[in-house]
């Protein structure tokens, strides 16, 4: 699934004139806000999601500007402004980031609202609804999958750090004794986020039987809108996975000079729509 923060990270890091620290700042914003409550939802909620991000961006911009002006006043008064240099450097970076991000937010708010309207009003390749029984099987299956992922995530992250540290950094026992407790703590925190977001998704899934619209550039599944129509965005593999229910799985790629990211959108296939799903997978994989 593609969040607002993911779009901004892909867009910002593609601009060669932007300092790499700005790209890092956007990544930190993404880590903090990339929870499912801020994913793009149905049209009315898209406005709410973008409004939250705009409020954050404008608040950061105004506070950063006030901080810089405060240091300017100190300098005008003849005081040693260099003692307050930190209150210029960090707010200055955040102000530049806000100047880049705010116009992008306005642009994507309009673009996504238009995309959702077109998708739900006829410009789609498929529109599926589900009966309660098959929908509940999907919700329970995804919740079990999320719990398993959260359980193994800390061990996978620690193992990856150990291998990379040993092969590429030459870390020894003493290095690992210092680093691994911190890494494990961060990994457990990440696993908790995955679990909590998955639990919230599970609870919402039980409240209402979902439906899906599939288009050439986006998927609106239940209340989540996922698209690959953004700068650096690309549709990767589209796979039909046989099961009960079967799954149509979309891989959305985000390409940037800081490395590629991928996310998945998993859509249950209603009974008697398996052949249609296979044809959609073949069609979209070639697009």
C-alpha positions in Angstrom: 0.0 0.0 0.0 1.1 3.4 -0.8 0.9 6.1 1.8 1.2 9.9 1.5 4.7 9.8 3.1 5.9 7.1 0.6 4.9 9.3 -2.3 6.7 12.3 -0.8 9.8 10.3 -0.2 9.9 9.0 -3.7 9.2 12.4 -5.2 11.6 14.4 -3.0 14.6 12.1 -3.4 14.3 12.2 -7.2 15.3 15.9 -7.2 19.0 16.0 -7.6 19.4 19.5 -6.2 17.9 18.4 -2.8 20.4 17.7 -0.1 20.5 14.1 1.1 19.6 15.3 4.6 16.2 16.4 3.3 15.6 12.9 1.9 16.6 11.5 5.3 14.1 13.9 7.0 11.3 12.7 4.8 12.2 9.1 5.6 12.0 10.0 9.3 8.6 11.6 8.8 7.6 8.3 7.0 8.7 6.1 9.9 6.7 8.2 12.3 3.5 8.6 10.3 3.4 5.6 8.1 0.5 3.8 9.9 -2.7 2.6 8.2 -4.9 5.4 9.7 -3.1 7.8 7.3 -3.4 5.7 4.2 -5.5 7.2 1.4 -9.1 6.1 1.9 -12.4 6.7 0.1 -12.8 10.2 -1.3 -14.1 12.0 1.8 -11.3 10.5 3.9 -8.7 11.4 1.3 -9.3 15.0 2.2 -8.9 14.2 5.9 -5.6 12.5 5.3 -4.2 15.3 3.3 -5.5 17.8 5.7 -3.6 16.2 8.5 -0.4 16.2 6.5 -0.9 19.8 5.4 -1.4 20.9 9.0 1.8 19.1 10.0 3.7 20.7 7.1 2.4 24.2 7.7 3.0 23.9 11.5 6.6 22.8 10.9 7.1 25.7 8.4 5.8 28.4 10.7 7.7 27.2 13.8 10.9 26.9 11.8 10.4 30.4 10.4 9.8 31.8 13.9 12.9 30.1 15.2 15.0 31.6 12.5 13.5 35.1 13.0 14.3 34.7 16.7 18.0 34.3 16.0 17.9 37.2 13.6 16.4 39.4 16.4 19.2 38.2 18.7 21.8 39.2 16.0 20.2 42.6 15.5 20.3 43.3 19.2 24.1 42.8 19.1 24.2 39.5 21.0 26.3 36.5 20.1 23.9 34.8 17.7 26.4 31.9 17.1 25.4 30.4 20.4 22.0 29.9 18.8 23.3 28.4 15.5 21.5 25.2 16.1 18.2 27.1 16.1 19.0 28.2 12.5 20.4 25.0 10.9 17.8 22.5 11.9 14.8 24.9 11.4 16.3 26.0 8.1 16.5 22.4 6.8 12.9 21.8 8.0 11.7 25.1 6.3 13.3 24.0 3.0 11.6 20.6 3.3 8.3 22.2 4.0 8.6 24.5 1.0 9.1 21.4 -1.2 6.4 19.2 0.5 3.5 21.7 0.8 3.0 22.3 -3.0 3.3 18.5 -3.5 0.6 17.8 -1.0 -1.8 20.2 -2.7 -1.0 18.7 -6.1 -1.4 15.1 -5.0 -4.6 15.9 -3.0 -6.3 17.1 -6.2 -4.8 14.3 -8.3 -5.9 11.5 -6.0 -9.4 12.8 -5.4 -9.8 12.9 -9.2 -8.4 9.4 -9.5 -10.7 7.9 -6.9 -13.7 9.6 -8.5 -12.8 8.2 -12.0 -12.1 4.8 -10.6 -15.4 4.4 -8.8 -17.6 6.0 -11.5 -16.7 3.7 -14.3 -13.1 3.8 -15.3 -12.2 0.5 -13.8 -11.3 -3.0 -15.1 -13.1 -4.9 -12.4 -15.5 -4.2 -9.5 -15.9 -7.0 -7.0 -18.1 -7.5 -4.0 -18.0 -10.3 -1.5 -20.4 -12.4 0.5 -19.9 -12.3 4.3 -18.5 -15.8 4.6 -15.7 -15.5 2.1 -14.9 -12.0 3.3 -14.5 -13.3 6.9 -12.2 -16.1 5.7 -10.0 -13.5 4.0 -9.9 -11.2 7.1 -9.0 -14.1 9.4 -6.3 -15.3 7.0 -4.7 -11.9 6.7 -4.7 -11.4 10.5 -3.0 -14.8 11.0 -0.4 -13.8 8.3 0.2 -10.4 10.1 0.7 -12.1 13.5 3.3 -14.5 12.0 5.1 -11.6 10.3 5.3 -9.6 13.5 6.5 -12.6 15.5 9.4 -13.3 13.2 10.3 -9.8 12.3 12.8 -9.0 15.2 14.7 -12.2 14.6 14.9 -11.5 10.8 16.1 -8.0 11.3 18.8 -9.0 13.9 20.0 -11.9 11.7 20.3 -9.5 8.7 22.3 -7.0 10.8 24.6 -9.7 12.0 25.3 -11.0 8.4 25.8 -7.5 6.9 27.9 -6.3 9.9 30.2 -9.4 9.7 30.6 -9.4 5.9 30.8 -5.7 5.1 31.8 -4.0 8.3 34.1 -6.6 9.8 32.3 -6.3 13.2 33.5 -8.5 16.0 32.0 -9.9 19.2 32.6 -6.6 21.1 30.9 -4.6 18.3 27.8 -6.9 18.3 27.5 -6.7 22.1 27.1 -2.9 21.8 25.0 -2.8 18.7 22.6 -5.8 18.8 20.6 -4.8 22.0 19.8 -1.5 20.2 18.9 -3.2 17.0 16.8 -5.8 18.7 14.9 -3.1 20.6 14.2 -1.2 17.4 13.1 -4.5 15.7 10.7 -5.3 18.6 9.3 -1.7 18.3 8.8 -2.2 14.5 7.1 -5.6 15.1 4.7 -4.0 17.6 3.7 -1.4 15.1 3.1 -4.1 12.5 1.0 -6.0 15.0 -1.0 -3.0 16.2 -1.7 -1.8 12.7 -2.7 -5.3 11.6 -5.0 -5.6 14.6 -6.7 -2.4 13.8 -7.1 -3.5 10.1 -8.5 -6.8 11.4 -11.0 -5.1 13.6 -12.2 -2.8 10.9 -12.4 -5.8 8.5 -14.9 -7.5 10.8 -17.1 -4.4 10.9 -17.9 -4.3 7.2 -17.8 -6.5 4.2 -15.5 -4.9 1.7 -15.4 -4.3 -2.0 -12.7 -3.5 -4.6 -12.3 -1.4 -7.7 -9.3 -2.4 -9.9 -8.0 0.1 -12.5 -5.0 0.4 -14.8 -3.2 2.8 -12.4 -4.8 2.1 -9.0 -6.7 -0.2 -6.7 -9.3 0.9 -4.2 -9.8 -2.0 -1.8 -12.4 -1.5 0.8 -11.4 1.9 2.1 -7.8 1.9 1.1 -6.6 3.6 -2.1 -3.3 2.4 -3.5 -1.7 3.7 -6.7 1.5 3.5 -8.7 0.7 6.7 -10.6 3.3 8.9 -9.0 6.8 10.0 -9.7 9.0 7.0 -9.3 6.0 4.7 -9.0 5.7 1.5 -11.1 3.5 -1.6 -11.0 5.7 -4.7 -10.5 4.4 -8.2 -10.5 0.6 -9.0 -10.4 0.1 -12.5 -9.3 -2.9 -14.8 -8.9 -2.5 -16.9 -5.8 -4.7 -20.0 -5.5 -6.3 -20.5 -2.2 -9.5 -20.2 -0.1 -10.2 -17.5 -1.0 -7.7 -16.9 -3.9 -5.7 -13.7 -3.8 -4.8 -11.2 -6.5 -1.5 -9.7 -5.3 -0.2 -6.4 -6.6 3.5 -5.3 -6.1 3.9 -1.5 -6.1 7.5 -0.3 -6.7 8.9 3.1 -5.6 12.1 3.8 -7.5 14.6 6.5 -6.3 18.3 7.0 -6.2 18.3 6.1 -2.5 17.1 2.6 -3.4 13.9 0.9 -4.5 11.0 0.0 -2.2 8.1 -2.3 -2.7 4.8 -2.8 -1.1 2.0 -5.3 -1.6 -1.7 -5.0 -2.0 -3.6 -8.2 -1.5 -7.1 -8.5 -2.9 -9.4 -11.5 -2.3 -10.9 -13.0 -5.4 -14.7 -13.7 -5.1 -16.0 -17.1 -5.9 -16.5 -17.7 -9.7 -14.2 -14.8 -10.5 -10.9 -16.8 -10.6 -10.6 -16.7 -14.4 -11.3 -13.0 -14.5 -8.6 -12.5 -11.9 -6.1 -14.5 -13.9 -6.8 -12.4 -17.0 -6.4 -9.2 -15.0 -3.1 -10.4 -13.7 -1.8 -11.2 -17.2 -3.1 -7.8 -18.6 -1.7 -5.6 -15.8 1.7 -7.5 -15.8 2.2 -6.5 -19.4 1.2 -2.8 -18.9 
